[in-house]
Amino acid sequence: MTPTKTRKVIADTAKNLVGKPYRYGAYLETNGDKEPDGFDCSSFTQYVYQKAGIDIPRSSILQAAGGIGIDGLIADSDILYYRSPECMDGHVEAYEKIKLKPADLLFIRGNKGHYDDGIFPDEQVYIGHVMMYLGGGKIIHAESPHGVIIQRLSDIKEPIVRMKRWYPIDFLDYA
């Protein structure tokens, strides 16, 4: 399957789950044919990727640690702007633009800070939530208490600290 087709399958699967309830700590059945009755943020992304034949880790921190990544980002419509680490308060210092693609995973900080466990050496990343980009400035994610919802990326106020691509890529993905 081409990268474009893979991204479409992932995004279409995700959109078909809008309205599913939020379930903290939800795990996928070992029998992948059964659709879960609810999701937390990382089981949601794991499930939609699994439906496209891509296995990704269960937790948001492990999803953020793997894949193909571009780090230190903040969102503005369909573009993410690099920013320096001292701008973690949300202030944008843009010096290079990256085009988001459907199925890209975006990671925001948590408010508890208990995720700094050595996976990101010399950093205090505190991954607390994962969302998936759909295109057109929209994201989809499983959020408490709403469940699986679609929102505008510009409505997310927490700092985006990682972006990852877990789907097959080609050289055009970075054009």
N, C-alpha and C positions, 0 to 999 in steps of 0.2 A: 504494500500500500504506500502511496506517495505521502510525503509529509503533509501536503495540503489536504488530502483525503483523510489522513489520520486525524488531523486537527478538527476536521468537520465531524467525523464520527464521535470524537470526544465531546465536542461542544453540543452536538445534537442530543447525545445521551444525557448530558447534564441538563439541558433545557427541558427534557421530558420528565425530569424529577422535581421540577418546581412544585412546591406545596408539600413535599414530603416533610414530616416532622423532624425536629432536632432531637437527637438522642446522645447525650454525653457518653463518651466511651464506646460508641457503637462499633461493633466488629462485624466484618463480612463473614458470611457463612463459608465454610470450606467448599461447599457446592455452589459454584459461581452462577448457577442458573437461577437461584432464588434471589429476587430483589429484596433488599433489606426494608424493614418497615420504618426506618429512620436513620439519620446520619449525624455525626458530628463533622466538623470541617474537614479533617483529614481522611476519615473513612469515605466521605463523599468524593474527594478527588481520587482516592485510591480506587473506588468503584468505577468511576467513569473512565479512568485510564485502563482499568482491567477489561472493561467491555470493548476496548479498542485493541486488546491483546498486549498491553504494556503493564508490567508489574512494577509498582512503585511502593516504597515503604508505607507502613501504617500511620506513623506519627508525623505531625507537621514539621517537627524539628529534623527528622531524618529525611523528609521530602526536601526540606530547605538545604540540607547538607549534601544531597546528591544531585543528579541531573546535570544539565549544562547550564551554567549560571552567569548572570551579570549582577554584580553586587553593588550595594549602596545607592538605592534608587528611590525616587519619589515620583508620584503619578501626576499627569496632567493630560486628560483626554486619552488619545491613543499613543501618546509619547511618554516614555519615562525619561527623566533627566538624571544623569549621574550627579551626585553631590558628595561633598567631602564629609568625612566622619564627624567633624565638629558641627555639622548642620543637622544633627539628629532631632532637633526640635521642630522640624518641618520647614525650615527656611531653605529655599531652593537656591543652589549655586550651580547653574547648568553649565557644563562645559562639553558635553557630548550627548546626542540624542540617540535613543534606541527605539525602533518601531515594535510595539507589542503585536503579537499574533494570537489568534484564538487558541486556547488550551494552555497558554503560558500560566504558570502558577505564581501568584504574588503572595508574599509573606509579610505580615505586619507584626509589630511588637506586641507583647503581652503586657498586662498591667501588674503581674505578680513577680516577674523577673526570676522565676525558678527554672528557666530553661537554659541558663548559662552553665552548661555542663561539660565544657571542654571540647565539644564538637567543632566549635569555631575558636581556634586558639587566638589568644591575645585580643579577643573582642567580647563585648557584652551585647549580644544580638537579641536575646530574649524573644525568640519566635513564639507567638501566642495564637496565631490564626493563619489559615491558608485560604486563598480565594482563587478562582480561575477566571482569566480574561476571556470574554466572548467575542470581542470586536465591537466597533461602533461606540467605544467609550463605556461599555458595560461589563460588569463582572457578575459571577454567580458563585454562591457559597452557601454552606449550611451554617446558620447562625442561631444562637439561642436568643429569644424563645421562638423566633419566626420560622425556623426550618430552612428549607432550600428556597432561596430568593435570588432575584436578579436586581441589581442596583447599578446606578451610575458610578463609575470609578471615581469621579470627582466628589462623590458623597463620602468617601472613606477619608477620615481625618487623621487616623493613626499613621505614623511613619511607615512607609514600605521599606523594609530592610533587605529583602532578597527577591529576586525574580529567577525562576528556573524553568528550563525547557526539558521535559522528560520524553517527548515524542521524537521520532527520527527526524533529523534535520539534513538539509543540504546547504551548499554555500549561499543560496539565495535567502536563507533565513536570517542572515546577518546583513543583508543589503538594505 
